[in-house]
């Protein structure tokens, strides 16, 4: 379950990064949230992989 949430966060971060290319007027905000989502997703994925051992 935690793995799926982390993958969704990573996918959302990538989606926001792609959206920032199409919306240059909001690029700074979208890139900030993209980074937050990517870091959260990677952190959750690391925790899930460590907990599954």
C-alpha positions as CSV (number, residue, x, y, z in Angstrom):
1,X,0.0,0.0,0.0
2,X,2.8,2.4,0.9
3,X,4.6,1.5,-2.2
4,X,1.6,2.4,-4.3
5,X,1.3,5.8,-2.6
6,X,5.0,6.5,-3.1
7,X,4.7,5.6,-6.8
8,X,1.7,7.9,-7.2
9,X,3.6,10.8,-5.6
10,X,6.5,10.2,-8.0
11,X,4.1,10.1,-11.0
12,X,2.4,13.2,-9.8
13,X,5.7,15.0,-9.5
14,X,6.7,14.0,-13.0
15,X,3.3,15.2,-14.2
16,X,3.7,18.5,-12.5
17,X,7.1,18.9,-14.1
18,X,5.7,18.2,-17.5
19,X,2.9,20.7,-16.9
20,X,5.3,23.4,-15.9
21,X,6.8,23.2,-19.4
22,X,3.4,24.1,-20.9
23,X,2.6,26.8,-18.4
24,X,5.6,29.1,-18.2
25,X,3.6,31.7,-16.2
26,X,3.2,29.2,-13.4
27,X,6.4,27.3,-13.9
28,X,8.0,28.3,-10.6
29,X,5.1,27.1,-8.5
30,X,4.6,23.9,-10.4
31,X,8.3,23.1,-10.3
32,X,8.3,23.7,-6.5
33,X,5.4,21.3,-6.0
34,X,6.9,18.8,-8.4
35,X,10.1,18.7,-6.3
36,X,8.1,18.3,-3.1
37,X,6.1,15.4,-4.6
38,X,9.2,13.7,-6.0
39,X,11.1,14.0,-2.6
40,X,8.0,12.7,-0.7
41,X,7.6,9.8,-3.1
42,X,11.2,8.8,-3.0
43,X,11.2,9.1,0.8
44,X,8.1,6.9,1.1
45,X,9.5,4.4,-1.4
46,X,12.7,4.1,0.6
47,X,10.8,3.6,3.8
48,X,8.5,1.0,2.2
49,X,11.5,-0.9,0.8
50,X,13.3,-0.8,4.2
51,X,10.1,-1.9,6.0
52,X,9.6,-4.8,3.6
53,X,12.9,-6.4,4.6
